């Protein structure tokens, strides 16, 4: 029987879908959250000259041998929960040891990964994504990353048409205990005239690409699951995450069809280049039908797309973890 190690937050319900799909395929699942270590999860990893990492990974109600793990599904687990009463220096030290110990042993497992955390960490960098996408044959928008107002104005002069500004990293932050999102903004002339604050950190600017709609392309192994995202408001037309209630979705032909076969080939090449077996990719589709790559999220959300379109994303992830080909 295949043993799949699932590492995710306990309250992550999209992972529940994957676990259900795995068990339906006859796989044994050991689910854990890194927040359970070291208080509720015990590690006893061993390595010697005869074999790779083996030994125990156990909770109070279940244990597995690491040598039996055939695949790992890694999806945004929580931070380690350390013993109370530690000083802040002690907590930093203990967390670093936990990351290098538990994280290091699990990361060293030679098995099927969706996705390996080292590959995910590297692929999170948008400059790496864009360069790789271009090299793999995808169309990308002209892009500038800078903290220089003069560079922004020079870029605007080189680009025909409007610009958008977006975060280089995660757009989510917390301010005054409130979760906030920095959405993509389309710049007006008065924005270019007043670029105060640009020098405070790095910003990403891109040429605006006219769109008929956008595509959320979920990739699991070699399967490409495409959904059209249609904006129903001016805000969503710039950044569809800003107005989910206005969106409509439609499962569409995968990029393997004749019109977009080159996109499919380039996407698979990109996934290999980034060493990913899962990602949620965002594309703009122009009125003429050209696909322009925006980004790839190696831990992208997908459950709402499956709910809205019926695309079998959880099932495709389970297939990839168990080695089933479509």
KAKAFEN-V528217 format. One record per residue. RES is the residue in one letter. OMEGA is omega in whole degrees, -180 to 180 (NA if undefined). Layout:
BEGIN
RES/OMEGA + RES/OMEGA
END
This chain:
BEGIN
X/179 + X/178 + X/-180 + X/175 + X/-179 + X/-178 + X/-175 + X/175 + X/-178 + X/-178 + X/179 + X/-174 + X/171 + X/176 + X/176 + X/179 + X/-179 + X/179 + X/179 + X/180 + X/178 + X/-179 + X/176 + X/178 + X/177 + X/-180 + X/171 + X/-176 + X/169 + X/-177 + X/179 + X/172 + X/-180 + X/175 + X/179 + X/180 + X/7 + X/-171 + X/-176 + X/179 + X/-177 + X/177 + X/173 + X/-176 + X/180 + X/173 + X/177 + X/-175 + X/-175 + X/-174 + X/177 + X/-177 + X/178 + X/178 + X/-167 + X/167 + X/-168 + X/167 + X/-179 + X/-176 + X/-176 + X/178 + X/174 + X/172 + X/-178 + X/-179 + X/-178 + X/-176 + X/-180 + X/-179 + X/177 + X/172 + X/-175 + X/-176 + X/167 + X/174 + X/-180 + X/180 + X/177 + X/176 + X/-174 + X/-178 + X/178 + X/177 + X/178 + X/171 + X/-180 + X/175 + X/178 + X/-180 + X/179 + X/180 + X/-178 + X/179 + X/178 + X/178 + X/179 + X/-179 + X/-179 + X/-178 + X/179 + X/-179 + X/-179 + X/-180 + X/-179 + X/-180 + X/-179 + X/-180 + X/-180 + X/-177 + X/178 + X/-178 + X/171 + X/-15 + X/174 + X/-176 + X/179 + X/178 + X/179 + X/-178 + X/180 + X/-176 + X/178 + X/-177 + X/-179 + X/177 + X/177 + X/179 + X/-175 + X/179 + X/-180 + X/180 + X/179 + X/-179 + X/-178 + X/173 + X/177 + X/175 + X/176 + X/177 + X/171 + X/-170 + X/174 + X/171 + X/-171 + X/166 + X/-177 + X/175 + X/179 + X/179 + X/178 + X/-179 + X/178 + X/178 + X/179 + X/178 + X/-179 + X/-175 + X/177 + X/178 + X/-174 + X/174 + X/168 + X/176 + X/-179 + X/177 + X/177 + X/-180 + X/-178 + X/-180 + X/-174 + X/175 + X/-179 + X/178 + X/-178 + X/179 + X/179 + X/178 + X/-179 + X/-180 + X/175 + X/-176 + X/172 + X/180 + X/173 + X/-173 + X/173 + X/-179 + X/-177 + X/176 + X/180 + X/179 + X/-178 + X/-178 + X/178 + X/180 + X/179 + X/-177 + X/-178 + X/-180 + X/179 + X/175 + X/178 + X/178 + X/178 + X/172 + X/175 + X/179 + X/178 + X/-173 + X/167 + X/176 + X/175 + X/178 + X/165 + X/-177 + X/179 + X/-177 + X/175 + X/-173 + X/178 + X/-178 + X/179 + X/-176 + X/-171 + X/175 + X/173 + X/176 + X/-178 + X/-178 + X/179 + X/178 + X/-180 + X/179 + X/-179 + X/179 + X/176 + X/179 + X/-172 + X/178 + X/-177 + X/-177 + X/-178 + X/-176 + X/-179 + X/-171 + X/168 + X/-173 + X/175 + X/172 + X/-174 + X/176 + X/177 + X/179 + X/176 + X/-179 + X/-169 + X/-174 + X/-175 + X/180 + X/179 + X/177 + X/-180 + X/179 + X/-179 + X/179 + X/179 + X/176 + X/179 + X/180 + X/177 + X/180 + X/-180 + X/179 + X/-180 + X/173 + X/173 + X/171 + X/172 + X/-176 + X/178 + X/179 + X/165 + X/173 + X/-177 + X/176 + X/179 + X/177 + X/179 + X/178 + X/176 + X/-178 + X/175 + X/-179 + X/175 + X/180 + X/-177 + X/174 + X/-173 + X/176 + X/-177 + X/-171 + X/-179 + X/176 + X/178 + X/180 + X/-175 + X/-172 + X/-174 + X/177 + X/-174 + X/-173 + X/179 + X/-180 + X/178 + X/177 + X/179 + X/177 + X/-179 + X/-180 + X/-178 + X/176 + X/179 + X/177 + X/-178 + X/NA
END
